Amino acid sequence: MATRSSLIAWGIAIASFGLLGYAYYLQHAEAMAPCPLCILQRYAFALVGVCALISQLPPRSAGMGRWALLAAALAALVGAGVAARHVWVLEHPGSSCGRDLVEDFVNGLAPARWWPDMFMADAPCGLPLEPVLGLQIPVWSLLWLSTLGVLSIVAARHASRRRTR
């Protein structure tokens, strides 16, 4: 029988990869090109999902699952910080995300060469996009990353409780 922490971890992984799939759909089907901050948020979602999956790999040592979930929470926190910065950039049209510096860094990372369709930035950060259900995409990203971070901490706590019993 699956434990509560396992169910939460699988839910985190499914949500993370599902949201990456939706970002890919928006980019290719709806022609919404990603900016450097968008790509950094994609990295955060990918890292959260991978860490959640690692927490479920057999054989699970006593603390490996917990540490992987805490790493997922940290990735979500960093991603939420990037999303918050992106929201700020959208709310202050004269500002920039430092497109030249950030874009060069993001596009120079290995995944941008391995899978450029997913991890190559080619739009400015301040470009307002069509809202999804009334909210800008970076706001949704901030909400999702915050939620996934909290769920990762909850799952890590349940994993540590189970271990101490």
C-alpha positions in Angstrom: 0.0 0.0 0.0 1.3 3.4 -0.9 2.1 5.8 1.9 0.8 9.3 2.1 4.3 10.8 1.3 4.5 8.5 -1.8 1.1 9.6 -3.0 2.0 13.3 -2.5 5.4 12.8 -4.3 3.7 11.1 -7.3 1.2 14.0 -7.4 4.0 16.5 -7.3 5.8 14.8 -10.2 2.7 14.5 -12.3 1.7 18.1 -11.7 5.3 19.4 -12.5 5.6 17.4 -15.7 2.0 18.2 -16.7 2.7 22.0 -16.3 5.9 21.6 -18.4 3.7 19.9 -21.0 1.3 22.8 -20.9 4.1 25.3 -21.3 5.3 23.4 -24.3 1.7 23.5 -25.7 1.4 27.3 -25.1 4.8 27.8 -26.9 4.1 25.7 -29.9 0.3 25.7 -30.4 -0.5 29.2 -29.1 2.7 30.8 -30.3 3.7 32.1 -26.9 7.5 32.3 -27.1 9.3 31.9 -23.7 11.5 34.6 -22.1 14.6 33.9 -20.0 12.6 34.0 -16.8 10.0 31.6 -18.2 12.8 29.2 -19.0 14.2 29.5 -15.5 10.7 28.6 -14.2 10.6 25.6 -16.5 13.9 24.4 -15.0 12.4 24.8 -11.5 9.3 22.7 -12.5 11.6 20.1 -14.1 13.8 19.9 -11.0 10.8 19.7 -8.7 9.4 16.8 -10.7 12.7 14.9 -11.0 13.4 15.3 -7.2 9.8 14.0 -6.5 10.5 11.0 -8.7 13.9 10.4 -7.1 12.2 10.2 -3.7 10.3 7.2 -5.0 13.1 5.2 -6.5 13.7 1.8 -5.0 15.4 0.9 -2.8 14.6 3.9 -0.7 17.1 4.4 2.1 15.9 5.8 5.4 16.5 9.5 4.5 16.9 9.5 0.7 13.2 10.1 0.0 13.0 12.9 2.6 16.1 14.7 1.3 14.9 14.4 -2.3 11.6 16.0 -1.3 13.4 18.8 0.6 15.4 19.4 -2.6 12.1 19.6 -4.5 10.9 22.2 -2.0 14.1 24.2 -2.4 13.8 24.1 -6.2 10.2 25.2 -5.9 11.2 28.1 -3.6 13.9 29.3 -6.1 11.4 28.9 -8.9 8.8 30.9 -7.0 11.3 33.6 -6.5 12.0 33.8 -10.2 8.2 33.8 -10.9 7.8 36.6 -8.4 10.5 38.6 -10.2 8.7 37.9 -13.5 5.4 39.2 -12.0 7.2 42.3 -10.9 8.7 42.9 -14.3 5.2 42.6 -15.9 3.8 45.1 -13.4 6.6 47.6 -14.1 6.7 47.9 -17.9 9.8 50.1 -18.0 11.9 47.4 -16.2 13.6 44.5 -17.8 14.7 41.0 -16.8 18.2 41.8 -17.9 17.4 40.0 -21.2 21.0 40.1 -22.5 22.7 38.8 -19.4 19.9 36.3 -18.3 19.2 35.2 -21.9 22.9 34.5 -22.6 23.1 32.5 -19.4 19.9 30.5 -19.9 20.6 29.8 -23.6 24.1 28.7 -22.7 23.0 25.9 -20.4 23.3 22.3 -21.7 19.5 21.6 -21.8 19.0 24.5 -24.1 21.3 22.7 -26.6 19.8 19.3 -25.9 16.2 20.3 -26.2 16.0 23.9 -27.6 12.2 23.6 -28.2 11.7 23.5 -24.5 14.6 25.4 -22.9 15.6 28.1 -25.4 14.6 31.6 -24.5 13.6 33.9 -27.4 11.2 36.6 -26.1 11.5 39.6 -23.8 10.4 39.2 -20.2 8.2 42.3 -20.1 6.0 41.2 -23.0 2.4 40.8 -21.6 0.7 37.6 -22.8 -2.9 36.6 -23.0 -4.1 35.8 -19.5 -5.1 32.2 -18.7 -8.2 32.0 -16.6 -7.8 35.7 -15.8 -4.1 35.5 -14.6 -0.8 36.0 -16.3 1.2 32.9 -16.8 4.0 34.0 -14.3 1.3 34.4 -11.6 0.1 30.9 -12.3 3.7 29.7 -12.1 4.2 31.5 -8.7 1.0 29.8 -7.4 1.9 26.4 -8.6 5.6 26.5 -7.5 4.5 27.7 -4.1 1.9 24.9 -3.8 4.4 22.3 -5.0 7.0 23.6 -2.5 4.5 23.3 0.4 3.4 19.8 -0.7 7.1 18.7 -0.9 7.6 19.8 2.7 4.4 18.0 3.8 5.5 14.8 2.0 9.0 15.1 3.5 7.5 15.5 7.0 5.3 12.4 6.4 8.3 10.5 5.2 10.3 11.3 8.3 7.4 10.4 10.6 7.0 7.0 8.9 10.7 6.4 9.3 10.7 7.2 13.1 7.8 4.9 13.8 
